[in-house]
Amino acid sequence: MGKEETTQKSQLAVTVEQLIAVNPYNPDILPDLENYVNEQVSSQTYNLDANLCLLRLYQFEPERMSTPIVARILVKALMAMPAPDFSLCLFLIPERVQMEEQFKTLIVLSHYLETARFRQFWDEASKSRHIVEVVPGFEQAIQAYAVHVLSITYQKVPRAILAEAINIEGLSLDKFLEHQVSNNGWVIEKGQGKGQLITLPRTEFNHPELKKNTADSVPLEHVTRIFPILG
């Protein structure tokens, strides 16, 4: 049975890709795109292009918009951080829809993540479980993003800061750390007092000396875009 479901899901994905390639503005493909969003949720897969296509079609067919589907798209986009998918999706959602409570909540959650305010994020998410827990894997995806932010910011992280960022404590955090030590090169050492200090793997971000020459790594056009903003 599981094998048949996998085959059917892959067939739907292929079908949707073909439909988008042939005529992405055909409203007749709306049901397929909506079904594909639900499949992405159940199978824990992700296709930003298909989701953006659906949101664009909703702009032309506003009376057919499904707010539960839009909410799932935004939750999946949050899970894709640090990619800018959430902003790309939000741009295609009418302001009147964004003012609905569930979407205002998701926008707040996005802001907390973008500004690395993880304690506020987890507090808000705990009040909004009916929105985020509809999508399996949400918590794990955000934890991975939090670890990403820490790894490009710190060389060493106190256990308490890590616990706050990923919303795990006690024995669960011990197991998490064991996994990271075994698989991802983390090192645990005693910090001041009784706290643990976690040494994260060296990267060009937390160890600047590893970074390549800026002229080689930042395209000129990116630099020229910054000057008008600074001015």
Phi, psi and chi 1 to 4 in degrees:
 res  aa     phi    psi   chi1   chi2   chi3   chi4
   1 MET       -  -46.2 -177.9   66.9 -178.6      -
   2 GLY   -58.1  -39.2      -      -      -      -
   3 LYS   -66.0  -41.0 -161.9  169.6 -176.1  180.0
   4 GLU   -63.1  -42.1  -72.0  178.3    6.7      -
   5 GLU   -61.8  -42.5  -72.5  177.7   -1.1      -
   6 THR   -60.7  -42.2  -57.0      -      -      -
   7 THR   -63.1  -45.1  -56.6      -      -      -
   8 GLN   -62.7  -40.1  -70.4  170.5   -4.3      -
   9 LYS   -64.8  -44.0  -72.2  173.3 -176.7  176.6
  10 SER   -65.2  -33.8   63.3      -      -      -
  11 GLN   -66.0  -39.5  -73.4  174.3  -13.1      -
  12 LEU   -64.7  -41.7  176.7   56.6      -      -
  13 ALA   -60.5  -44.6      -      -      -      -
  14 VAL   -64.3  -43.2  170.5      -      -      -
  15 THR   -59.6  -45.9  -61.2      -      -      -
  16 VAL   -63.0  -43.2  165.8      -      -      -
  17 GLU   -60.8  -39.4  -71.1  174.5    3.8      -
  18 GLN   -67.2  -42.0  -69.1  173.0  -20.1      -
  19 LEU   -63.1  -41.7  -69.1  171.8      -      -
  20 ILE   -66.3  -39.3  -67.6  173.9      -      -
  21 ALA   -66.0  -37.9      -      -      -      -
  22 VAL   -77.8  -50.0  172.5      -      -      -
  23 ASN  -155.2   85.4 -169.0   -8.7      -      -
  24 PRO   -68.6  -11.9   25.5  -34.3      -      -
  25 TYR  -106.4   16.3  -63.9  101.4      -      -
  26 ASN   -85.9  114.2 -179.4    0.2      -      -
  27 PRO   -63.0  -16.5   21.1  -31.1      -      -
  28 ASP   -66.7  -17.8  -67.9  -20.5      -      -
  29 ILE   -88.9    0.2   70.5  174.0      -      -
  30 LEU   -52.5  -50.0  -95.7  169.9      -      -
  31 PRO   -59.7  -38.8  -24.6   35.1      -      -
  32 ASP   -65.0  -41.3  -69.7  -60.0      -      -
  33 LEU   -66.4  -38.7  -70.0  169.3      -      -
  34 GLU   -66.5  -42.6  -70.1  175.2  -24.8      -
  35 ASN   -61.4  -35.3  -71.7  -23.9      -      -
  36 TYR   -69.1  -34.5 -170.7   37.3      -      -
  37 VAL   -60.9  -45.8  171.2      -      -      -
  38 ASN   -63.2  -35.9  -71.4  -31.6      -      -
  39 GLU   -67.2  -40.1 -179.1 -172.4  -69.4      -
  40 GLN   -58.9  -37.3  -68.6  173.6   55.8      -
  41 VAL   -67.0  -49.5  169.7      -      -      -
  42 SER   -71.7  -32.4   61.3      -      -      -
  43 SER   -97.9   -0.3   62.8      -      -      -
  44 GLN    54.7   44.9  -62.7 -167.3   41.7      -
  45 THR  -112.5 -179.8   55.1      -      -      -
  46 TYR  -156.4  136.1 -176.8   55.5      -      -
  47 ASN  -142.6   95.6 -171.6  -39.8      -      -
  48 LEU   -61.8  -42.4  174.5   64.5      -      -
  49 ASP   -59.7  -43.3  -69.4  -22.4      -      -
  50 ALA   -65.0  -39.4      -      -      -      -
  51 ASN   -69.4  -38.4  -64.6  -14.2      -      -
  52 LEU   -65.4  -38.0  -70.3  174.8      -      -
  53 CYS   -60.7  -43.1 -179.0      -      -      -
  54 LEU   -63.8  -43.7  176.0   55.6      -      -
  55 LEU   -63.9  -36.0  -66.9  176.0      -      -
  56 ARG   -65.7  -40.6  -79.0 -167.7  -66.9  -91.4
  57 LEU   -64.3  -36.6  -78.7  173.9      -      -
  58 TYR   -61.3  -30.0  -80.3  153.1      -      -
  59 GLN   -63.7  -35.4  -70.7 -174.7  -44.4      -
  60 PHE   -85.8  -22.5  -61.3  114.1      -      -
  61 GLU  -127.1   62.5  -55.5  -83.2  -25.5      -
  62 PRO   -59.7  -29.6   19.6  -31.0      -      -
  63 GLU   -70.8  -14.8   71.8  -74.4  -10.5      -
  64 ARG   -99.1    2.2  -62.5  177.5   65.5  179.0
  65 MET   -64.9  132.9  176.5  179.8  -73.7      -
  66 SER  -105.0  110.2  165.2      -      -      -
  67 THR   -65.3  -33.6   51.4      -      -      -
  68 PRO   -61.8  -38.3  -25.1   35.0      -      -
  69 ILE   -65.5  -43.6  -69.0  -70.6      -      -
  70 VAL   -61.4  -41.3  174.2      -      -      -
  71 ALA   -61.9  -41.5      -      -      -      -
  72 ARG   -64.8  -38.4  -72.6  167.3 -158.0  157.0
  73 ILE   -60.8  -42.9  -72.1  174.4      -      -
  74 LEU   -69.3  -37.2  -73.4  178.7      -      -
  75 VAL   -64.5  -44.2  173.1      -      -      -
  76 LYS   -61.0  -37.2  -67.3  -69.3  -77.5 -173.6
  77 ALA   -66.9  -38.6      -      -      -      -
  78 LEU   -60.1  -39.4  -89.0 -175.8      -      -
  79 MET   -67.1  -17.1  -66.4  165.5   62.2      -
  80 ALA   -88.5   -1.2      -      -      -      -
  81 MET   -58.4  144.5  -70.7 -170.4   74.5      -
  82 PRO   -86.6    8.0   32.5  -37.0      -      -
  83 ALA   -61.6  149.0      -      -      -      -
  84 PRO   -82.8   25.6   33.3  -35.9      -      -
  85 ASP   -59.5  -37.8  -60.9   12.5      -      -
  86 PHE   -60.2  -45.9 -172.6   87.7      -      -
  87 SER   -64.7  -39.0  -63.4      -      -      -
  88 LEU   -61.7  -42.0  -66.6  174.8      -      -
  89 CYS   -70.3  -44.2  -67.3      -      -      -
  90 LEU   -60.7  -33.8 -163.1   64.5      -      -
  91 PHE   -59.4  -27.6 -179.0   75.0      -      -
  92 LEU   -94.8    2.3  -63.9  173.5      -      -
  93 ILE  -102.9  125.6  -61.5  171.6      -      -
  94 PRO   -56.8  148.1  -22.4   32.1      -      -
  95 GLU   -60.7  -36.4 -170.5  173.1  -17.0      -
  96 ARG   -62.1  -33.6   60.3  174.9  176.8   78.2
  97 VAL   -74.7  -39.0  177.2      -      -      -
  98 GLN   -60.7  -23.6  -66.2 -176.4   30.1      -
  99 MET   -79.3   -8.1  -64.9  -51.7  -65.6      -
 100 GLU   -67.6  148.9  -67.6 -174.9   21.6      -
 101 GLU   -55.8  -45.1 -158.7   59.6   38.3      -
 102 GLN   -64.4  -33.9   62.8  178.8  -25.1      -
 103 PHE   -77.4  -35.7  -62.2  118.3      -      -
 104 LYS   -61.2  -38.8  -72.9 -163.8  -69.8 -174.2
 105 THR   -62.6  -45.5  -64.0      -      -      -
 106 LEU   -64.6  -35.3  -71.2  171.3      -      -
 107 ILE   -65.9  -40.7  -68.3  169.4      -      -
 108 VAL   -63.3  -44.5  168.3      -      -      -
 109 LEU   -59.7  -41.8  -70.2  175.5      -      -
 110 SER   -60.7  -43.4  169.7      -      -      -
 111 HIS   -62.2  -42.5  176.7   66.1      -      -
 112 TYR   -62.1  -40.0  -75.1  150.9      -      -
 113 LEU   -68.2  -43.2  -71.4  178.9      -      -
 114 GLU   -63.6  -29.1  -72.0  171.8   -6.8      -
 115 THR  -102.0   11.1   52.7      -      -      -
 116 ALA    56.7   35.5      -      -      -      -
 117 ARG   -96.7   75.4  -66.6  157.4   67.9 -175.4
 118 PHE   -70.8  -36.0  -66.3  112.8      -      -
 119 ARG   -61.1  -46.1  179.0 -171.5  -65.4  173.8
 120 GLN   -63.7  -37.2  -68.6   93.7  -33.8      -
 121 PHE   -60.0  -51.8  170.1   84.1      -      -
 122 TRP   -66.4  -33.5  -67.8  113.8      -      -
 123 ASP   -63.4  -46.2  -73.3  -14.8      -      -
 124 GLU   -67.3  -41.0 -174.1   65.2   31.8      -
 125 ALA   -63.3  -35.1      -      -      -      -
 126 SER   -67.0  -26.8   68.6      -      -      -
 127 LYS   -82.7  -11.4  -58.7  175.0 -161.3  170.0
 128 SER  -124.0   34.8  -48.7      -      -      -
 129 ARG   -58.8  -32.4  -65.8 -173.8 -177.7  -80.3
 130 HIS   -64.2  -18.8   61.6  -69.7      -      -
 131 ILE   -93.5  -49.7  -59.0  173.4      -      -
 132 VAL   -85.3  -29.8  -62.3      -      -      -
 133 GLU   -79.8   -1.7  -71.0 -170.8   -8.7      -
 134 VAL   -65.7  -24.6  171.1      -      -      -
 135 VAL  -107.4  110.1 -179.5      -      -      -
 136 PRO   -59.7  144.3  -20.3   31.5      -      -
 137 GLY    87.1    0.9      -      -      -      -
 138 PHE   -59.5  -51.6  176.6   78.5      -      -
 139 GLU   -60.5  -44.1 -174.3  172.4  -47.7      -
 140 GLN   -64.2  -37.7  -67.7   82.1   -4.5      -
 141 ALA   -66.3  -40.7      -      -      -      -
 142 ILE   -70.6  -36.6  -58.2  -55.5      -      -
 143 GLN   -61.5  -40.6  -72.8  166.6  -15.9      -
 144 ALA   -63.1  -39.8      -      -      -      -
 145 TYR   -65.0  -42.2  169.6   67.8      -      -
 146 ALA   -60.9  -42.9      -      -      -      -
 147 VAL   -62.6  -39.6  167.8      -      -      -
 148 HIS   -58.9  -46.6  164.1   76.1      -      -
 149 VAL   -62.3  -44.7  171.5      -      -      -
 150 LEU   -61.8  -39.8  -66.5  176.7      -      -
 151 SER   -70.5  -23.6   69.5      -      -      -
 152 ILE   -96.1    0.5   63.6  175.0      -      -
 153 THR  -112.5  -38.8  -51.3      -      -      -
 154 TYR  -119.5  150.6  -62.5  101.8      -      -
 155 GLN   -90.0  -38.5  -63.4  177.2    5.2      -
 156 LYS  -131.7  137.0  -63.0  175.4 -175.5  -77.5
 157 VAL  -123.8  125.7 -178.6      -      -      -
 158 PRO   -62.7  145.4  -22.3   33.1      -      -
 159 ARG   -54.0  -39.2  178.8 -173.6  173.2  105.0
 160 ALA   -63.9  -38.7      -      -      -      -
 161 ILE   -68.4  -41.5  -69.6  179.7      -      -
 162 LEU   -61.9  -45.0  175.0   66.3      -      -
 163 ALA   -58.7  -41.7      -      -      -      -
 164 GLU   -67.1  -41.3  179.7  179.0  -73.1      -
 165 ALA   -66.9  -38.1      -      -      -      -
 166 ILE  -104.7    0.1   63.1  176.7      -      -
 167 ASN    60.8   42.3 -160.7   37.5      -      -
 168 ILE  -132.1  139.4  -58.1  178.4      -      -
 169 GLU  -137.4  172.7  -66.1  179.4  -27.1      -
 170 GLY    60.7 -138.6      -      -      -      -
 171 LEU   -63.9  -34.4  -69.5  175.6      -      -
 172 SER   -62.5  -38.6  -64.1      -      -      -
 173 LEU   -69.8  -37.4 -178.5   54.5      -      -
 174 ASP   -58.5  -45.3  -70.6  -22.9      -      -
 175 LYS   -65.3  -40.4  -70.1 -179.4  179.8  178.2
 176 PHE   -60.0  -45.4  175.6   84.5      -      -
 177 LEU   -66.2  -39.3  -73.1  171.0      -      -
 178 GLU   -58.3  -43.5  -74.5  175.5   14.2      -
 179 HIS   -63.2  -43.7  176.0   80.8      -      -
 180 GLN   -66.3  -38.4  -62.7  -64.5  -25.6      -
 181 VAL   -63.9  -42.7  168.6      -      -      -
 182 SER   -73.2  -34.3  -60.7      -      -      -
 183 ASN  -111.8  -24.0  -62.5  -80.0      -      -
 184 ASN  -125.1   11.9  -64.1  -44.4      -      -
 185 GLY    77.7   16.6      -      -      -      -
 186 TRP   -72.4  152.4  -69.0   22.7      -      -
 187 VAL  -128.3  132.8  176.0      -      -      -
 188 ILE  -107.6  129.8  -59.6  175.8      -      -
 189 GLU  -137.2  162.6   55.8 -172.7   82.4      -
 190 LYS   -74.8  132.1  -71.9  -72.5 -174.5 -178.8
 191 GLY   -97.0 -163.8      -      -      -      -
 192 GLN   -67.0  143.8  -66.3 -179.1  -10.5      -
 193 GLY    70.7 -139.7      -      -      -      -
 194 LYS  -101.3   -3.1  -64.3 -178.9  179.9  178.9
 195 GLY   -74.3  151.5      -      -      -      -
 196 GLN   -88.7  151.4  -71.3  178.1  -34.5      -
 197 LEU  -121.4  127.1 -157.4   58.0      -      -
 198 ILE  -103.8  121.3  -63.5   98.1      -      -
 199 THR   -90.0  122.5  -59.4      -      -      -
 200 LEU   -90.6  156.2  -59.5  173.4      -      -
 201 PRO   -57.2  145.9  -24.7   34.6      -      -
 202 ARG   -70.4  132.7  -68.0  162.5   61.6   89.4
 203 THR  -134.4  171.6   70.0      -      -      -
 204 GLU   -69.7  -13.0   63.0 -179.8  -89.2      -
 205 PHE   -89.7  -46.0  -60.2  101.9      -      -
 206 ASN   -88.5   -8.8   61.4   20.7      -      -
 207 HIS  -129.8   88.2  -76.5   75.4      -      -
 208 PRO   -54.0  -27.4  -24.7   33.9      -      -
 209 GLU   -65.7  -16.4   70.0  -87.3   12.6      -
 210 LEU   -84.0  -12.4  -62.8  179.0      -      -
 211 LYS   -72.6  142.5 -166.7  166.3 -173.6  176.6
 212 LYS   -71.3  167.8  -64.1  177.5 -178.8  177.3
 213 ASN   -54.3  129.8 -173.2  -66.4      -      -
 214 THR   -56.3  -38.4  -56.3      -      -      -
 215 ALA   -62.6  -27.3      -      -      -      -
 216 ASP   -84.2  -28.3  -65.2  -27.6      -      -
 217 SER   -98.6  -20.4   57.8      -      -      -
 218 VAL  -113.4  112.5 -179.1      -      -      -
 219 PRO   -58.9  146.6  -22.0   32.6      -      -
 220 LEU   -58.5  -38.6  178.6   60.7      -      -
 221 GLU   -63.6  -28.8   62.3  -92.0   22.2      -
 222 HIS   -68.6  -39.6  -70.7 -167.8      -      -
 223 VAL   -66.5  -43.2  178.1      -      -      -
 224 THR   -65.7  -27.0   55.3      -      -      -
 225 ARG   -69.8  -27.7  -75.0 -179.6 -157.7  157.1
 226 ILE   -73.7  -35.5  -65.9  173.1      -      -
 227 PHE   -58.2  -46.1  -71.4  131.6      -      -
 228 PRO   -60.8  -34.9  -22.3   33.0      -      -
 229 ILE   -66.5  -43.9  -62.2  172.4      -      -
 230 LEU   -67.9  -32.5  -64.4  177.2      -      -
 231 GLY   -70.8      -      -      -      -      -
